[in-house]
Amino acid sequence: MLYERLLKMDLPRSQSAFLWGARQEGKSTFLREHFPNSYMIDLLQTDVALDYSKAPHLLREQILAFDDDVLAYPIIIDEVQKVPALLDEIHWLIENTKAYFILCGSSARKLKRGAANLLGGRAWRFEFFPLVSAEIPQFDLLQAVKNGMLPKIYPQKNARRSLRAYITDYLKEEIQSEGLVQNLPVFARFLDSLAFSNGQLTNYTNIARDCGIDSKTVKAYYQILVDTLIGYYVEPYSKKVGRNILTSVPKFYLFDVGVANFIAKRQIAELKGEAAGAAFEHFILLELIAYRSLMEQDFNIRYWRTKTGLEVDFILGEAQIAIEVKISGNVDSRELTGLSAFIEEHQPKRAIVVSLDKKPRRLMRHGIKIEILPYQDFLTALWAKKII
């Protein structure tokens, strides 16, 4: 199935760019479709990567031989993190020739760790994501919270084998081959422990105990997931007003619902129950994160929770918008205690409940209307820039 991806890479002539994204999100396909005239170097080809690793200067010599017709389009280098030394050659070519580049990869961690040349701000940064609802004709929420949104996996009737292969490839290709951890079996146990706390308050000590390692190592492993674009921290909203709130404990979410389901050995057959509710919340967060990047918006995404357990799933901006996610087809006021408490203290401009309700409704709390939106309405409004 072909999808119309929302990312816009309208590069002026001579403007280079990085395109970062996790594996199998469709970056290479996107670049081939949108830059069909570009010369492309694929460092996933082991012989190509080996040649450039042994002699990075070959890139400079080859591009100096290109005529102006080739240099009229950006030169694409896929999986650039595999040969960090190429960045020095690329920098020289940008400064001294007409060449410009799109550098595609799944992680800048190896480049940063090796003090690689990241082109001194000369390249724009873009980020790719798994599919979002607005890219899928006849979007199916159950399919999304069951399989996740990786392009090849989302439409499958039984995605378990593909998700297993994805996790195996991630551990082998991204972690082991890039030398990001010294003890791969321990990292694999860390992923198992992490899956059961996905979307929960991060407890480094508990995971360290489960894995038989120290908390410092656990924090380093989390950072590897962030750097390889496999996960995101969501920090607490901490502007104090009256209640005793959490101010320093982040939540962590993996980059794809299907991957999180598989690692947690969780299968979802219907849009009901605790597991489906957690996956639905996770899905909405990933839509918000992708929207913020793809639409070039600038707002914080945080959560709010008091020490007594009152909670709101997502706070956008500086409390302009509060969002609660409920896998319910008939949300009532008893489910909105946390949202009501947040409204009372912070008076957000909008308070939204994303649910399975069939039609939009409104409730009033402390002079603020609570919008109960069917998820279809919310997603349509989000991608039309009518939420934030």
SULMO-V505479 format. One record per backbone hydrogen bond with DSSP energy under -1.0 kcal/mol. CO is the residue of the C=O (numbers start at 1). NH is the residue of the N-H. Records with the same first field share a line. If there is no record, write none. Layout:
# SULMO-V505479
CO->NH + NH
This chain:
# SULMO-V505479
3->5
9->11
12->15
16->124
17->103
18->126
19->105
20->128
26->30
27->31
28->32
29->33
30->34
31->35
35->38
39->76
41->78
42->45
45->49
46->50
47->51
48->52
49->53
50->54
51->55
55->58
56->59
57->61
58->62
59->63
60->64
63->66
67->71
70->73
75->102
76->41
77->104
78->43
79->82
80->83
83->86
84->87
86->90
87->91
88->92
89->93
90->94
91->95
92->96
93->97
100->75
101->17
102->77
103->19
104->80
105->21
108->112
109->113
110->114
111->116
112->115
119->122
124->18
126->20
132->135
133->136
140->144
141->145
142->146
143->147
144->148
149->131
150->153 + 154
153->156
159->163
160->164
161->165
162->166
163->167
164->168
165->169
166->170
167->171
168->172
169->173
170->174 + 175
171->176
172->177
175->180
176->179
183->187
184->188
185->189
186->190
187->191
188->192
189->193
190->194
191->195
194->197
197->200
203->207
204->208
205->209
206->210
207->211
208->212 + 213
214->218
215->219
216->220
217->221
218->222
219->223
220->224
221->225
222->226
223->227
224->228
225->230 + 231
226->229
230->255
232->253
234->251
235->303
243->245
244->307
250->202
251->234
252->199
253->232
256->260
257->261
258->262
259->263
260->264
261->266
262->265
270->272
273->277
274->278
275->279
276->280
277->281
278->282
279->283
280->284
281->285
282->286
283->287
284->288
285->289
286->290
287->291
288->292
289->293
290->294
291->295
292->297
293->296
300->317
302->315
303->237
304->312
305->246
306->309
310->306
312->304
314->323
315->302
316->320 + 321
317->319
320->349 + 350
321->316
322->352
323->314
324->354
326->328
328->356
332->335
333->336
336->340
337->341
338->342
339->343
340->344
341->345
342->346
343->347
350->322
351->371
352->324
353->373
354->326
355->375
361->372
363->370
365->368
368->365
370->363
371->353
372->361
373->355
374->378
375->379
376->380
377->381
378->382
379->383
381->386
382->385
